[in-house]
Amino acid sequence: MWVVWKEFDGERTTVRAMVACDNGVTFSAPTFLASTRHFSGHPLLVHDGRRLFLSWCTRTDGYMLRRLETTS
């Protein structure tokens, strides 16, 4: 189970993730996935049946679709 979110510290927006391999009982520590200094949309998780991706759009970098490493 994956959870992604964005945080704003007053200067940068950062996307972080946590992973649970035990049906959500315990989660990993938050890990950094991406960041920007400008406007951004909400991060989404996309799955194509085999692989998991972070889908995120920022004003500076445009659209990104980044493959995430999974343990399955």
Summary of the structure (lengths in Angstrom):
residues: 72
radius of gyration: 12.7
end to end distance: 10.9
largest distance: 36.8
contacts: 163
relative contact order: 0.23
helix: 0%
strand: 54%
